Amino acid sequence: MDKKAVRGIIQVMKVIGLTGTLSCGKGTVAAILSKEFGARVLVFSDVLREELKRTGKRITRGSLHVLANDWRKKSGPGIIARKLIELINADSKNKLFACDGFRTVGEVNEFKAAFGKDFVLIAVDAPVEKRFELSKKRGRENPPKSLE
């Protein structure tokens, strides 16, 4: 990551969105933005995890998907984004945010509407072999056993 280029982006951005495939390094990019530039990291799936905890449900990949799809069906494709936007707008302390886990166009549109030119979306990617190795190390439920 070229710090000079990132510094230039950060000078004009308030919110940096991160999207990409599973285990591609979005969290790593968010951690760098936090450590090097003071960004507060917000993760889309954490909003879902908090709701599952609040309701006493088990947190699994499946339960996260079910909840996300249920919310989207009831409140539109941008519902999770709107919840993160509320957190950002309520935060008077931080000036830069790294939002990890954009999945839908609806989520992107919510952020564009809320932050306009103060928002940029970055796609993160990594070779499938690297993603496979990372996903095995994450310690999440049902890690992949092979590349197939």
LODRENMAR-499721 format. One record per residue (C-alpha): x, y, z. Coordinates in pm, whole numbers, padded with zeros to 5 digits, always signed. Each point is the difference from the previous one (the first is absolute). Example, Ala and Ser with C-alpha at 12.3 -4.5 7.8 and 13.67 -1.06 7.14 Angstrom:
# LODRENMAR-499721
+01230-00450+00780
+00137+00344-00066
//
This chain:
# LODRENMAR-499721
+00000+00000+00000
+00151+00331-00110
-00033+00226+00307
+00036+00319-00203
-00288-00099-00229
-00214-00107+00295
+00077+00324+00185
-00124+00192-00305
-00327-00195-00002
-00047+00041+00373
+00041+00377-00013
-00321+00025-00201
-00195-00301+00130
-00199-00056+00314
-00108-00358-00071
+00194-00273-00177
-00211-00300-00092
+00159-00341-00052
-00147-00277-00211
+00133-00329-00127
-00028-00375+00014
+00025-00201+00321
+00346-00001+00162
+00147+00236-00259
+00156+00242+00249
-00271+00260+00066
+00063-00026+00373
+00372+00040-00054
-00053+00316-00205
-00237+00132+00268
+00259-00074+00271
+00266+00190-00195
-00235+00296-00044
-00062-00007+00374
+00363-00035+00107
+00160+00232-00254
-00273+00262-00043
-00220-00022+00310
-00312-00129-00175
-00278-00147+00211
-00081-00342-00143
-00362-00104-00036
-00090-00345-00133
-00334-00071-00165
-00026-00350+00146
+00062+00134+00353
-00339+00174-00016
-00154-00340-00070
+00207-00172+00269
-00119+00254+00258
-00364-00065-00092
+00047-00376+00024
+00164+00042+00342
-00278+00232+00113
-00265-00254-00098
+00190-00296+00146
+00054-00174-00332
+00309-00196-00097
+00243+00186-00225
+00078-00205-00307
+00061+00085-00363
-00349-00133-00072
-00171+00202+00273
+00180+00315-00120
-00130-00060-00355
-00353-00072+00117
-00012+00316+00213
+00151+00219-00275
-00246-00132-00258
-00292+00040+00241
+00094+00363+00073
+00045+00073-00372
-00338-00156-00081
-00175+00206+00271
+00190+00329-00028
+00173+00008-00338
+00348-00084-00131
+00169+00286+00184
-00117-00078+00354
+00338-00113+00139
+00167+00301-00160
-00254+00232+00163
+00086-00147+00340
+00372+00067-00059
-00076+00352-00125
-00182+00065+00329
+00313-00108+00190
+00221+00227-00212
-00230+00300+00035
-00019-00051+00378
+00382-00007+00031
+00131+00351+00063
+00346-00124+00097
+00123-00167-00320
+00056+00172-00333
+00081-00307-00215
-00187-00329-00026
+00088-00329-00169
-00313-00203-00065
+00072-00365-00070
-00237-00231-00181
-00212+00173-00266
-00204-00274-00173
-00278+00169-00195
-00050+00294-00233
-00270+00117+00240
+00260+00035+00275
+00230+00199-00226
-00287+00226-00107
-00089+00073+00364
+00358+00111+00070
+00015+00208-00319
-00322+00175+00099
+00118+00059+00357
+00359+00107-00067
+00022+00100-00368
+00356+00090-00095
+00119-00085+00352
-00045-00371-00084
+00218-00231-00208
-00042-00375-00055
+00312-00215-00037
-00013-00357-00133
+00249-00232+00168
+00109-00326-00160
+00253-00279+00049
+00086-00321-00186
-00235-00287+00081
+00282-00205+00155
+00080+00281+00244
-00368+00046+00084
-00032-00374+00065
+00293+00005+00242
-00132+00310+00176
-00351-00143+00034
+00138-00315+00167
+00189+00215+00255
-00293+00227+00092
-00147-00237+00256
-00353+00037-00128
-00259-00275-00014
+00035-00255-00284
+00324+00118-00163
+00058-00132-00354
+00178-00334-00022
+00115+00033-00361
+00005+00243-00291
-00276-00191-00183
//
